[in-house]
Amino acid sequence: MNRTDIHLLDLPVEILLKILKRLNNMDVLYSLIGVEGLDLLAQDDIFTNTLNFVLTDNGDYYSINEPILNRFCNDILPRIQYNVRSLYLETTTMDHILRAGVYPNLTKLKIFKFHENFLLHFGTDELLFRYNFKKQITNLTLVSDYGGKVGTLDQTTNVFIKLLDFFENLNYLSCIGSSVTGNPVLSFVDLPLNTFVSSNLTKLCVTVDSFGDCLRLLDGRLNQLSTFIVIIINAKDYSSMEFNSNVLHHLKCFSLTYESLTNEYDNQVAPLLHRMCNLQDLTLYIQIDKRNRLVDGIQLENDILIHLSKLETFTFYICTCTSANHPVTLSNDDIQRTFSNVKFGQVGCSMNYVNESDITYHVFSLPFKFDRIRFIGNSFTNTIFKDVTFLCVFDWIPFEHEFFVRLARCFPLLKTLIIVNCKAQSTDSAKSKHDNNGPFEVVQYLHLTSLEFGRAHIDYVEQMLNESKTRLPCLTQLWIDYHQLKTVTNNFTRDATRLNCINIEELDFHSGSDHDDSDDHLIIAQSKDFHVYFPLLKL
């Protein structure tokens, strides 16, 4: 039987929906709205409830192109505005999109690449943020410019206070993005109890300046909070500050991340966790400085688990920096045996001598759920850390070539690497220093965009920049001692290191010696070889 005359419209609606659901809903709307026979199908809730006008490329966000945006705003959004419940917007085009409809059922906004000026004027445009948005929006996520300046501490905090006042029925607020450095940092330590107040907010995700700010948000001003995700930037002593026990009892999910080294675990963090008696989900990322013994499984059980009887999930990374002169030095096997409680699940551990007098112990739940690790060295475990994008390696024993091979295998999605090691590599690792034909497996860091040499021997500059040893196809940021770079690149003429430098856009110099770099910097600005070596450099 000849069936060559069958068309798409001849298929049953159920089959068409199954086909279209496999496609991006924005493509379905753009292609089928206005097409006879398919127009109503494209207006189904499946395709119109959530609209994402933001594209991403290597961690950067940008809006869809102007012709597509204009068609959506002029032809598509006015027809589906009553169906829209969630919008993902980018600040440069959100005005156009929000003005294209009334959106009476819109409850969720996710805004990318917001910045200081945008936040300072948040809510001042009566048309852009209409009265109905004040009542409607219950879920708001703000993602900052990657690495962008958001504003001063006071400015940013004041904007978020106004923001919580503006959206009267907000129950979810998040301002934590993919990069900690791009997050707005808030501070509430010196603010009265009647600021940043809500009886509706149940989930809050923020970055704050100190532990005191964390306690301020738990003092009763957010009395319905059940999920609290907080990143703390600086370590300061606020042990005398009080919190509200009723708020702590209400918490079901708590995530605490310390970005800096802290000695606040025993006198601030553990006592706070003791009070969260109804907690079901706990995430803890902390790097503890100058403690006389490591935090192992026995200590975690005594400090946390026995106080949290309802706890179902415990995800953690705890790094303890302690003295190597302490009378008890544990091996990895010794540490592993302390995690006998089944609530810990699978656990990994690692011990690293930072120098002759200091040790860092790392204990963490598996699979590893965090995106950054600091202070690991030659003895790190051969676990696959598939979510880690930021890594600092630090040791007083040389990093040989095999170390970097292991690093690439265990951290396959690494984007930022900091190398701290003043010890020269062995002869076997360094013997091809000025030779393109090194006898090594070439290491490939396929996603690495940022590389920093902090107090690093010149051998590691050679290790990373020589393409016969290492390939860095995506490297765009380099922080390095100028004299080491000049030597390894043979005054910016050496071909063996050219390929790994060719895509660099940002180059920052630090002094790793007693040389005065001021004259050299003037030479750099004039050097033809330098500009040829770094053709994409943003000066």
C-alpha positions in Angstrom: 0.0 0.0 0.0 1.4 3.4 -1.0 1.6 5.6 2.1 3.9 8.4 0.7 1.0 10.9 1.2 1.1 10.7 5.1 2.0 14.0 6.7 2.9 15.1 10.2 -0.6 16.3 10.9 -2.0 12.8 10.1 -0.4 11.5 13.3 -2.5 11.1 16.5 -2.1 14.0 19.0 -0.5 11.6 21.5 2.2 10.6 19.1 2.9 14.2 18.1 3.2 15.2 21.8 5.7 12.4 22.4 7.8 13.6 19.4 7.7 17.3 20.4 8.5 16.6 24.1 11.9 15.4 22.9 12.6 18.8 21.5 13.6 22.0 23.4 10.3 23.8 24.2 11.6 27.1 23.0 12.3 25.6 19.6 8.8 24.1 19.5 7.2 27.5 20.3 9.4 29.4 17.8 8.8 26.9 15.0 5.1 26.0 15.5 3.3 29.0 16.9 1.3 30.3 14.0 1.5 27.1 12.0 -2.0 25.9 11.1 -2.9 22.6 12.7 0.1 22.7 15.1 -0.4 26.1 16.8 -2.8 24.9 19.5 -0.6 21.9 20.2 2.4 24.1 20.7 0.5 26.2 23.3 0.1 23.2 25.6 1.3 23.7 29.2 4.2 21.3 28.5 5.8 23.9 26.2 4.6 27.1 27.8 4.9 26.8 31.6 8.6 27.4 31.7 10.4 29.6 29.3 14.2 29.9 29.2 15.6 32.9 27.3 19.2 32.4 28.5 21.9 30.4 26.8 25.2 29.3 28.4 28.6 28.8 27.0 31.6 27.7 29.1 30.1 29.2 32.3 29.0 32.4 30.7 25.4 33.4 30.2 23.8 35.4 27.3 20.4 36.0 25.9 19.0 34.6 22.7 19.6 36.6 19.6 17.6 39.6 18.7 15.5 38.3 15.8 14.3 35.3 17.8 13.7 37.5 20.8 11.6 40.0 18.8 9.4 37.2 17.4 8.8 35.9 20.9 7.9 39.3 22.3 5.8 40.4 19.3 4.0 37.2 18.3 4.5 34.4 20.8 4.4 35.7 24.3 1.2 37.7 23.9 -0.6 34.5 22.9 0.8 32.3 25.7 1.2 34.8 28.5 -1.6 33.2 30.6 0.3 29.8 30.6 3.7 31.1 31.7 4.6 30.2 35.3 8.4 30.4 35.2 10.8 32.7 33.3 14.6 32.5 33.0 15.9 35.9 31.9 19.1 37.8 31.3 19.3 41.4 32.5 19.9 43.0 29.1 16.7 41.6 27.6 14.4 41.0 30.6 12.8 44.4 30.2 11.6 43.6 26.7 10.3 40.2 27.7 8.5 41.3 30.8 6.8 44.1 28.9 5.5 41.7 26.3 2.7 40.2 28.5 0.8 40.5 31.7 1.7 37.0 33.0 -1.0 36.6 35.6 0.2 33.2 36.6 3.9 33.9 36.7 5.4 32.8 40.1 9.0 32.0 39.4 11.8 34.3 38.1 15.4 33.3 37.5 17.6 36.3 36.5 21.1 35.9 35.1 24.0 38.3 35.0 22.5 40.8 37.5 24.9 43.5 38.7 25.1 46.4 41.0 23.3 49.0 39.0 20.5 46.6 38.2 20.0 45.7 41.8 20.1 49.3 43.0 17.1 50.0 40.8 15.3 46.8 41.5 11.6 47.4 41.8 11.7 51.1 40.9 10.1 50.7 37.5 6.4 50.4 38.0 5.8 48.8 34.6 8.7 46.4 34.8 7.8 45.1 38.3 4.1 45.7 38.4 1.9 45.5 41.5 0.8 42.0 40.5 4.4 40.8 40.5 4.8 42.0 44.1 2.1 39.5 45.1 2.7 36.8 42.5 6.4 36.0 42.6 7.1 33.3 45.2 10.4 31.9 43.8 13.3 34.2 42.9 16.8 33.2 41.9 19.5 35.8 41.1 22.8 34.7 39.4 25.5 37.2 39.3 28.0 38.1 36.6 30.8 35.5 36.7 33.5 37.2 38.7 31.8 40.5 38.3 31.6 43.3 40.9 28.3 43.3 42.6 28.7 46.3 44.8 30.0 47.2 48.3 28.9 45.0 51.3 26.4 47.7 52.5 25.0 48.5 49.1 24.4 44.9 48.2 22.8 44.1 51.6 20.5 47.1 51.4 19.3 46.0 47.9 18.4 42.5 49.1 16.6 44.0 52.1 14.5 46.1 49.7 14.0 43.1 47.4 12.5 41.0 50.2 10.2 43.9 51.1 9.2 44.3 47.5 8.1 40.6 46.8 5.7 40.2 49.6 4.9 36.5 49.2 8.4 35.2 48.4 9.0 31.8 49.9 12.3 30.9 48.0 15.2 33.2 47.5 18.6 32.2 46.1 21.6 34.4 45.2 24.2 31.6 44.9 25.6 31.0 41.4 28.1 28.6 39.9 31.1 30.7 41.0 31.6 31.7 44.6 33.7 34.7 43.5 30.7 36.1 41.6 28.2 35.8 44.4 26.9 38.9 46.1 28.1 39.0 49.7 25.7 40.1 52.4 26.1 41.2 56.0 23.5 41.5 58.7 25.6 41.7 61.9 24.9 45.4 62.6 21.3 45.5 61.3 18.3 45.6 63.6 15.8 42.7 64.0 13.2 44.5 61.9 15.2 44.4 58.7 15.3 41.5 56.1 12.1 40.1 57.7 9.7 37.6 56.3 7.0 35.2 57.6 6.7 33.5 54.2 10.3 32.7 53.3 11.0 28.9 53.7 14.2 28.5 51.7 17.1 30.9 51.5 20.4 30.4 49.7 23.0 33.2 50.4 26.6 34.1 50.7 27.5 36.1 53.8 30.5 37.8 55.2 30.9 36.0 58.5 29.4 33.4 60.8 27.8 36.3 62.7 25.7 37.0 59.6 24.6 33.4 59.6 23.5 33.6 63.2 21.6 36.9 62.5 19.5 35.1 59.8 18.6 32.5 62.5 17.6 35.0 65.2 13.8 34.9 64.4 13.5 37.4 61.6 12.8 34.5 59.1 10.5 32.4 61.4 9.3 30.0 58.7 12.7 29.0 57.4 13.1 25.3 56.8 15.9 25.2 54.3 19.0 27.4 54.8 22.0 27.2 52.4 24.8 29.6 53.4 28.4 30.2 52.2 30.6 32.1 54.7 33.5 34.1 53.2 35.5 35.3 56.3 36.4 33.7 59.6 35.5 36.0 62.6 34.6 35.3 66.2 30.9 35.7 67.0 30.7 33.1 69.7 28.7 35.5 72.0 26.0 36.1 69.5 22.7 34.4 70.1 20.3 32.5 67.8 16.6 31.6 68.1 16.0 28.0 69.2 12.6 27.9 67.6 14.0 28.7 64.2 16.7 26.1 64.6 14.1 23.5 65.6 12.1 24.3 62.4 15.1 23.7 60.1 14.9 20.5 58.0 17.8 21.2 55.6 21.0 23.1 56.4 24.1 23.6 54.3 27.1 25.4 55.6 30.2 26.2 53.6 33.3 28.0 54.9 35.4 29.5 52.1 38.3 30.5 54.3 40.3 28.7 56.9 38.6 28.9 60.3 39.1 27.8 63.9 35.3 28.2 64.7 34.3 24.6 64.4 34.5 23.7 68.1 33.1 26.9 69.7 30.6 28.0 67.0 29.7 25.4 64.4 29.3 22.3 66.5 27.2 24.1 69.2 24.9 25.5 66.5 24.3 22.1 64.9 23.5 20.6 68.3 20.3 22.8 68.4 19.0 21.7 65.0 17.2 18.7 66.5 14.8 18.2 63.6 17.4 18.4 60.8 17.0 15.8 58.1 19.6 16.9 55.6 23.0 18.4 56.5 25.8 19.5 54.2 29.1 20.7 55.8 32.2 22.0 54.0 34.8 23.4 56.4 38.6 23.9 56.6 39.7 24.0 60.2 43.0 25.7 61.1 45.4 25.1 64.0 43.4 22.3 65.7 45.3 19.9 68.0 43.7 16.8 66.4 41.8 16.0 63.3 38.0 15.8 63.0 37.5 12.1 62.4 34.5 9.8 62.4 34.4 9.4 66.2 34.5 13.2 66.7 31.8 13.8 64.1 29.6 11.2 65.7 30.0 12.8 69.1 29.7 16.4 67.8 26.9 15.9 65.3 25.2 12.6 64.8 24.2 11.9 68.4 22.4 15.2 68.5 20.6 14.8 65.2 18.4 11.7 65.6 16.3 12.6 62.5 19.2 13.1 60.2 18.8 11.1 56.9 21.6 12.6 54.7 25.0 13.9 55.8 27.2 15.2 53.0 30.6 16.6 54.2 34.1 17.7 53.4 36.3 18.5 56.4 39.9 19.5 56.2 41.8 19.8 59.5 45.2 21.5 59.6 47.2 20.4 62.6 50.8 20.1 63.8 53.0 17.2 62.7 54.6 17.4 66.1 51.4 16.1 67.8 52.1 12.8 69.6 49.4 11.0 67.6 49.7 10.9 63.8 47.2 8.7 62.0 47.4 6.9 58.8 44.6 6.9 56.2 43.6 3.4 57.3 43.4 4.6 60.9 41.2 7.5 59.9 38.9 5.2 57.8 38.3 2.9 60.7 36.8 5.8 62.7 33.8 6.0 60.3 32.0 2.9 61.4 28.5 4.5 61.8 26.3 3.5 58.9 24.9 7.0 58.7 28.3 8.2 57.3 27.9 6.0 54.2 31.0 5.6 52.0 33.8 7.9 53.2 37.2 8.9 51.7 40.2 10.3 53.5 43.6 11.6 52.8 46.6 12.9 54.8 49.1 15.4 53.4 52.3 16.9 54.9 52.3 20.6 54.0 55.8 21.0 55.4 57.9 19.5 58.2 55.7 20.8 60.9 52.2 20.8 59.5 49.7 18.1 58.3 46.3 18.5 56.6 43.8 15.7 57.1 40.9 15.5 54.6 37.7 13.4 55.3 34.8 13.5 53.0 31.6 11.6 52.1 31.4 9.8 48.8 30.6 10.4 46.1 32.3 13.8 46.5 29.6 16.5 46.0 31.6 19.8 46.2 33.3 21.8 43.5 36.5 22.8 45.2 39.4 21.4 47.2 42.5 23.0 48.7 45.7 21.8 50.3 46.0 18.4 48.7 49.4 17.0 47.8 51.2 13.9 46.5 49.3 11.5 48.8 45.8 12.4 47.6 43.4 9.4 47.2 42.7 8.1 43.7 39.0 8.9 43.9 37.3 10.4 40.8 36.2 13.9 41.8 33.9 14.5 38.9 32.3 17.7 40.3 35.5 19.5 41.4 36.4 22.5 39.2 38.7 24.4 41.6 41.8 22.8 43.0 44.9 24.0 45.0 47.8 21.6 45.3 50.3 22.2 48.0 53.3 20.1 49.1 56.9 20.3 50.3 57.7 17.1 48.4 58.2 17.6 44.6 55.3 17.1 42.2 56.6 14.8 39.6 55.1 14.3 36.1 53.1 11.3 37.3 51.4 13.4 39.9 50.0 15.6 37.1 48.9 12.6 35.2 46.9 11.3 38.2 45.5 14.8 38.8 44.1 15.0 35.3 42.5 11.5 35.7 41.0 12.2 39.1 39.8 15.7 38.3 38.4 15.4 34.8 36.4 18.7 34.8 39.0 20.9 36.5 38.7 24.6 35.5 41.0 26.4 38.0 44.3 25.0 39.3 46.7 26.6 41.8 50.2 25.1 42.2 52.2 25.8 45.4 55.5 23.9 45.7 59.0 25.4 46.0 60.8 22.0 45.5 62.4 21.2 42.1 61.3 18.1 40.2 63.6 15.2 40.0 66.0 14.9 37.0 63.7 12.4 35.3 60.7 14.8 35.4 62.7 17.9 34.5 65.3 16.6 32.0 63.3 17.7 28.9 63.1 21.2 30.2 64.3 22.7 27.0 63.4 19.8 24.7 60.2 19.3 22.7 60.5 15.6 22.9 60.0 14.7 26.5 59.6 10.9 27.2 56.3 11.3 29.1 52.6 10.7 28.7 51.2 14.0 27.7 48.8 15.3 30.3 45.6 16.8 29.0 43.5 19.3 31.1 40.7 19.7 28.6 38.6 22.2 30.7 41.3 24.1 32.5 40.8 27.9 32.0 42.7 29.4 34.9 46.2 28.5 36.1 48.1 30.1 39.0 51.6 29.5 40.1 51.9 30.7 43.8 55.3 30.2 45.3 56.1 27.6 42.7 59.4 26.3 41.4 60.1 27.1 37.8 60.0 23.4 37.0 56.2 23.5 37.4 55.9 26.4 34.9 57.8 24.2 32.5 55.6 21.2 33.4 52.4 23.0 32.6 53.3 25.2 29.7 55.4 22.8 27.6 53.0 21.1 25.2 55.2 18.0 25.1 54.2 17.4 28.7 50.8 19.1 29.1 48.0 20.3 26.8 45.9 23.2 27.9 43.6 23.9 25.0 41.2 26.2 27.0 43.6 28.2 29.1 42.6 31.9 29.2 43.9 33.1 32.6 47.5 32.9 33.9 48.9 34.2 37.2 52.7 33.8 37.2 56.1 35.2 38.1 57.2 37.3 35.2 60.9 36.1 35.3 59.8 32.5 35.3 57.5 33.0 32.3 60.3 34.9 30.4 62.8 32.1 31.1 60.5 29.2 30.2 59.3 30.8 27.0 62.8 31.9 26.0 61.9 35.5 26.1 58.5 34.8 24.3 60.0 33.0 21.3 60.0 29.3 22.3 57.6 27.1 20.2 57.3 24.3 22.7 55.3 26.6 25.1 53.6 28.7 22.5 50.5 26.6 22.0 49.5 26.6 25.7 49.8 30.4 25.8 48.1 31.3 22.6 44.5 31.6 24.0 45.4 33.5 27.2 43.3 36.6 27.6 44.2 37.6 31.2 47.8 37.6 32.4 48.7 38.7 35.9 52.3 38.9 37.2 53.5 38.5 40.8 57.1 38.7 42.1 58.5 35.4 43.2 62.0 36.9 43.6 63.9 40.1 44.6 63.9 41.5 41.0 62.3 44.8 40.3 59.7 44.1 37.6 58.7 47.7 36.8 61.1 48.0 33.9 60.2 44.6 32.6 56.6 45.5 32.5 57.4 48.5 30.3 59.3 46.2 28.0 56.3 43.8 27.8 54.0 46.7 26.6 56.5 47.3 23.7 57.6 43.8 22.9 56.5 42.5 19.5 57.4 38.9 20.5 55.3 39.2 23.6 52.2 40.4 21.6 52.7 37.6 19.1 53.0 35.1 21.9 49.8 36.3 23.5 47.6 37.5 20.6 44.3 37.5 22.5 45.6 39.3 25.6 43.3 42.0 26.9 45.5 44.9 27.8 
